[in-house]
Amino acid sequence: MEHLLLVGASSFIGGEIYKQAKEQGIHIIGTATKPKNPEWYPFDLAEDDITEVLAASGLMDALKRGEEVQTIVTAFYCGNERTVTNLPFAERVNLWGTQQMLDRFHALGIHTLWFSTEHIFSGRDGLAPYTEEALSCPVFAYGRHKAEIECYIKEKMPEMLIYRLSQNIDVNPVGIQILSEVYERQKTEKHFRSIKGQIISPTYIGDTAKWALEGLRRHLSGIYHCANPEYMERADFVRRFLKALGSDATVEAVPVETFGFKEGRPLDTRMSIEKLKKAIPELSFHSVNWVFAEFIRRQKG
């Protein structure tokens, strides 16, 4: 891997990819809407042209010299409720901006990895674990936007790589993620509610980043599921973490309608990873218990 452009270096997954790429000695260029790292380039998916970043960073010159440039795209307007609440802006970022950027990469021959999600599935049809060939049926705006870009890529640029991801978790207590949220809430709350019947595959973010870089190295193309094969109901996941923390807080699984969301939520969206295991035979994932233990160790340290 000669050069790597990471669009969305400040995102949860993007930060881990950037760190691992640096550790591996990969020449990586990061972007963020409002960069906090002086090495990153400003890029607003809703407004800017990615070719300006390519030119300013020297990657356009690398392409002209015949050197390989690859890209990972994590940037997306996320947030299950805020996507539908701010739908016009979300559509500009997730659809118009993303399509324009991918068009540029395709025209320049840049091999790209774009992240999709398990939430393109409804999880209400009894078809889990889903294969890559399963038809999408998203139940909320975030999933619909991801599904629409998947179709755009498959139709216009099939050489690109798509990884569908599940719930990612991290060992770092600092940051925005479900473990950090539960850890902070259990300090003052003694009762949690979780969506009844919602199945997740909690995946260590370090594994996601590792196999993303490996997929690019192997020049994979098409759609692959990249998720921990270990799965559980979201309520059980929170119970297990609270128990590991030594908390006496309780967790109640309640119907999704109880939460008053503006749109529904997917339920059992487990995904088969057999296709990725065939492409990367050494594929493996850390256990959820390992992530819990490491999170707690770091929090205490």
KETORKOL-362498 format. One line per field, with one value per residue (C-alpha): residue number from 0; x, y, z. Coordinates in nm, 2 decimals. Layout:
N
pos [NUM, ...] $
east [X, ...] $
north [Y, ...] $
up [Z, ...] $
This chain:
301
pos [0, 1, 2, 3, 4, 5, 6, 7, 8, 9, 10, 11, 12, 13, 14, 15, 16, 17, 18, 19, 20, 21, 22, 23, 24, 25, 26, 27, 28, 29, 30, 31, 32, 33, 34, 35, 36, 37, 38, 39, 40, 41, 42, 43, 44, 45, 46, 47, 48, 49, 50, 51, 52, 53, 54, 55, 56, 57, 58, 59, 60, 61, 62, 63, 64, 65, 66, 67, 68, 69, 70, 71, 72, 73, 74, 75, 76, 77, 78, 79, 80, 81, 82, 83, 84, 85, 86, 87, 88, 89, 90, 91, 92, 93, 94, 95, 96, 97, 98, 99, 100, 101, 102, 103, 104, 105, 106, 107, 108, 109, 110, 111, 112, 113, 114, 115, 116, 117, 118, 119, 120, 121, 122, 123, 124, 125, 126, 127, 128, 129, 130, 131, 132, 133, 134, 135, 136, 137, 138, 139, 140, 141, 142, 143, 144, 145, 146, 147, 148, 149, 150, 151, 152, 153, 154, 155, 156, 157, 158, 159, 160, 161, 162, 163, 164, 165, 166, 167, 168, 169, 170, 171, 172, 173, 174, 175, 176, 177, 178, 179, 180, 181, 182, 183, 184, 185, 186, 187, 188, 189, 190, 191, 192, 193, 194, 195, 196, 197, 198, 199, 200, 201, 202, 203, 204, 205, 206, 207, 208, 209, 210, 211, 212, 213, 214, 215, 216, 217, 218, 219, 220, 221, 222, 223, 224, 225, 226, 227, 228, 229, 230, 231, 232, 233, 234, 235, 236, 237, 238, 239, 240, 241, 242, 243, 244, 245, 246, 247, 248, 249, 250, 251, 252, 253, 254, 255, 256, 257, 258, 259, 260, 261, 262, 263, 264, 265, 266, 267, 268, 269, 270, 271, 272, 273, 274, 275, 276, 277, 278, 279, 280, 281, 282, 283, 284, 285, 286, 287, 288, 289, 290, 291, 292, 293, 294, 295, 296, 297, 298, 299, 300] $
east [0.00, 0.18, -0.06, -0.39, -0.65, -0.88, -1.20, -1.33, -1.02, -1.19, -1.47, -1.49, -1.36, -1.15, -0.94, -0.85, -0.77, -0.55, -0.36, -0.30, -0.20, 0.06, 0.19, 0.23, 0.43, 0.17, 0.17, -0.17, -0.36, -0.65, -0.95, -1.20, -1.47, -1.30, -0.95, -0.81, -0.50, -0.26, -0.17, -0.53, -0.69, -1.02, -1.29, -1.67, -1.86, -2.16, -1.97, -1.61, -1.45, -1.22, -0.99, -0.87, -0.75, -0.58, -0.40, -0.30, -0.18, 0.04, -0.17, -0.27, 0.10, 0.15, -0.13, 0.04, 0.36, 0.17, 0.18, -0.11, -0.35, -0.63, -0.90, -1.11, -1.43, -1.59, -1.74, -2.12, -2.39, -2.49, -2.71, -3.03, -3.26, -3.07, -3.05, -3.43, -3.46, -3.21, -3.31, -3.23, -2.88, -2.83, -2.93, -2.69, -2.40, -2.49, -2.63, -2.52, -2.18, -2.09, -2.19, -1.99, -1.68, -1.71, -1.74, -1.41, -1.23, -1.38, -1.27, -0.91, -0.89, -0.86, -0.94, -1.19, -1.33, -1.67, -1.83, -2.20, -2.40, -2.61, -2.89, -2.97, -3.16, -3.48, -3.41, -3.78, -3.81, -3.65, -3.37, -3.07, -2.79, -2.80, -2.56, -2.42, -2.68, -2.98, -3.21, -3.20, -3.50, -3.41, -3.66, -3.51, -3.33, -2.97, -3.01, -3.19, -2.91, -2.65, -2.86, -2.89, -2.51, -2.46, -2.68, -2.50, -2.16, -2.28, -2.43, -2.16, -1.83, -1.84, -1.46, -1.50, -1.51, -1.79, -1.77, -2.10, -2.03, -2.21, -2.20, -1.83, -1.69, -1.36, -1.13, -1.06, -1.28, -1.25, -1.47, -1.82, -1.92, -2.17, -1.93, -1.83, -2.20, -2.31, -2.01, -2.10, -2.47, -2.44, -2.27, -2.61, -2.87, -2.99, -3.22, -3.16, -3.40, -3.31, -3.49, -3.65, -3.54, -3.26, -2.96, -2.61, -2.26, -2.04, -1.71, -1.38, -1.29, -0.93, -1.04, -1.25, -0.96, -0.72, -0.94, -1.02, -0.66, -0.61, -0.90, -0.74, -0.41, -0.57, -0.76, -1.09, -1.40, -1.77, -1.96, -1.83, -1.97, -1.71, -1.85, -1.78, -1.96, -2.04, -2.39, -2.64, -2.95, -2.86, -3.01, -2.79, -2.49, -2.55, -2.62, -2.29, -2.10, -2.27, -2.19, -1.82, -1.82, -1.96, -2.27, -2.60, -2.80, -3.07, -3.17, -3.52, -3.59, -3.89, -4.07, -3.91, -4.23, -4.17, -3.89, -4.10, -3.85, -3.95, -3.88, -3.86, -3.54, -3.40, -3.40, -3.21, -2.95, -2.69, -2.47, -2.28, -1.91, -1.83, -1.75, -1.48, -1.34, -1.28, -1.11, -0.90, -0.85, -0.68, -0.98, -1.05, -1.22, -1.16, -1.43, -1.67, -1.54, -1.19, -1.30, -1.49, -1.19, -0.95, -1.19, -1.21, -0.83, -0.77, -1.04, -0.88, -0.54] $
north [0.00, 0.31, 0.59, 0.59, 0.87, 0.84, 1.05, 1.09, 1.05, 1.21, 0.95, 0.67, 0.41, 0.66, 0.74, 0.38, 0.32, 0.63, 0.51, 0.16, 0.29, 0.52, 0.23, 0.02, 0.30, 0.36, 0.70, 0.82, 1.15, 1.22, 1.46, 1.60, 1.86, 2.06, 1.90, 1.88, 1.71, 1.95, 1.67, 1.64, 1.83, 2.01, 1.85, 1.91, 1.63, 1.86, 2.14, 2.05, 1.88, 1.59, 1.66, 1.98, 1.76, 1.52, 1.81, 1.99, 1.67, 1.56, 1.25, 1.38, 1.40, 1.05, 0.93, 1.11, 0.93, 0.60, 0.53, 0.35, 0.56, 0.39, 0.54, 0.45, 0.65, 0.66, 1.00, 1.00, 1.20, 0.96, 0.94, 0.75, 1.03, 1.33, 1.18, 1.20, 1.52, 1.70, 1.50, 1.77, 1.82, 1.44, 1.38, 1.64, 1.48, 1.11, 1.10, 1.40, 1.46, 1.10, 1.02, 1.32, 1.21, 0.85, 0.96, 1.15, 0.84, 0.62, 0.86, 0.87, 0.49, 0.51, 0.18, 0.27, 0.10, 0.25, 0.15, 0.04, -0.11, -0.40, -0.15, -0.18, -0.49, -0.47, -0.76, -0.83, -1.09, -1.39, -1.41, -1.35, -1.42, -1.23, -1.30, -1.04, -1.13, -1.07, -0.79, -0.47, -0.34, -0.06, 0.08, 0.42, 0.70, 0.62, 0.26, 0.39, 0.63, 0.35, 0.12, 0.38, 0.44, 0.06, 0.05, 0.34, 0.18, -0.16, 0.00, 0.25, 0.14, -0.24, -0.24, -0.06, -0.24, -0.22, -0.35, -0.38, -0.33, -0.40, -0.22, -0.12, -0.10, 0.01, -0.05, 0.32, 0.47, 0.81, 0.89, 0.85, 0.48, 0.25, 0.13, 0.48, 0.58, 0.29, 0.34, 0.70, 0.64, 0.36, 0.60, 0.77, 0.54, 0.21, 0.10, 0.08, 0.02, -0.15, -0.24, -0.58, -0.83, -0.61, -0.84, -0.69, -0.83, -0.61, -0.58, -0.45, -0.14, -0.25, -0.56, -0.36, -0.13, -0.42, -0.61, -0.29, -0.23, -0.59, -0.59, -0.30, -0.47, -0.77, -0.54, -0.69, -0.56, -0.61, -0.64, -0.82, -0.84, -0.75, -0.82, -1.03, -1.37, -1.34, -1.19, -1.12, -0.92, -0.56, -0.59, -0.89, -0.70, -0.41, -0.66, -0.84, -0.51, -0.39, -0.72, -0.69, -0.34, -0.47, -0.25, -0.36, -0.16, -0.36, -0.37, -0.41, -0.51, -0.32, -0.29, -0.03, 0.17, 0.25, 0.49, 0.72, 0.73, 0.91, 0.60, 0.23, 0.04, -0.28, -0.59, -0.91, -0.79, -1.06, -1.10, -1.41, -1.34, -1.66, -1.46, -1.25, -1.56, -1.71, -1.40, -1.35, -1.70, -1.56, -1.35, -1.34, -1.12, -1.04, -1.16, -0.92, -1.03, -0.94, -0.59, -0.55, -0.66, -0.43, -0.13, -0.18, -0.22, 0.10, 0.29, 0.19, 0.27] $
up [0.00, -0.12, -0.03, 0.16, 0.18, 0.48, 0.44, 0.79, 1.00, 1.31, 1.32, 1.57, 1.32, 1.12, 1.42, 1.47, 1.11, 1.11, 1.41, 1.28, 0.93, 1.10, 1.31, 1.00, 0.82, 0.56, 0.40, 0.51, 0.45, 0.67, 0.63, 0.87, 0.85, 1.12, 1.17, 1.52, 1.40, 1.22, 0.97, 0.85, 0.56, 0.59, 0.38, 0.41, 0.23, 0.19, 0.01, -0.10, -0.40, -0.29, -0.58, -0.39, -0.11, -0.35, -0.51, -0.19, -0.02, -0.32, -0.39, -0.73, -0.82, -0.69, -0.93, -1.22, -1.14, -1.16, -0.79, -0.62, -0.42, -0.22, -0.01, 0.29, 0.34, 0.69, 0.66, 0.68, 0.85, 1.12, 1.43, 1.40, 1.52, 1.39, 1.04, 1.00, 1.21, 0.97, 0.66, 0.39, 0.52, 0.58, 0.22, 0.09, 0.28, 0.26, -0.10, -0.31, -0.15, -0.12, -0.48, -0.61, -0.41, -0.52, -0.88, -0.85, -0.71, -0.98, -1.26, -1.12, -1.07, -0.69, -0.52, -0.25, 0.06, 0.17, 0.49, 0.50, 0.78, 0.90, 0.92, 0.56, 0.68, 0.88, 1.10, 1.11, 0.83, 1.00, 0.74, 0.98, 0.96, 0.63, 0.34, 0.11, -0.15, 0.08, -0.03, 0.17, 0.35, 0.58, 0.83, 0.90, 0.71, 0.81, 0.67, 0.36, 0.28, 0.32, 0.10, -0.17, -0.19, -0.20, -0.51, -0.67, -0.62, -0.75, -1.06, -1.15, -0.99, -0.91, -0.86, -0.53, -0.19, 0.06, 0.42, 0.61, 0.98, 1.30, 1.64, 1.70, 2.06, 2.19, 2.49, 2.53, 2.80, 2.65, 2.36, 2.23, 2.22, 2.39, 2.66, 2.76, 2.77, 2.98, 3.22, 3.28, 3.31, 3.57, 3.81, 3.86, 3.71, 3.84, 3.57, 3.19, 2.91, 2.58, 2.26, 2.30, 2.03, 1.89, 1.82, 1.78, 1.70, 1.91, 1.72, 1.86, 1.66, 1.63, 1.44, 1.20, 1.12, 1.08, 0.84, 0.65, 0.58, 0.49, 0.25, 0.06, 0.05, -0.12, -0.36, -0.27, -0.45, -0.40, -0.07, 0.24, 0.60, 0.86, 1.21, 1.52, 1.48, 1.85, 1.88, 2.16, 2.24, 2.32, 2.66, 2.74, 2.61, 2.86, 3.14, 3.08, 3.08, 3.40, 3.57, 3.46, 3.61, 3.94, 3.90, 4.05, 3.78, 3.60, 3.24, 3.10, 2.74, 2.61, 2.27, 2.04, 2.03, 2.40, 2.31, 2.09, 1.80, 1.49, 1.28, 1.36, 1.44, 1.29, 1.52, 1.43, 1.18, 1.23, 0.93, 0.79, 0.75, 0.55, 0.24, 0.41, 0.59, 0.24, 0.12, 0.43, 0.59, 0.90, 0.99, 1.36, 1.62, 1.98, 2.22, 2.39, 2.73, 2.63, 2.53, 2.86, 3.06, 2.87, 2.90, 3.27, 3.31, 3.12, 3.31, 3.64, 3.52] $
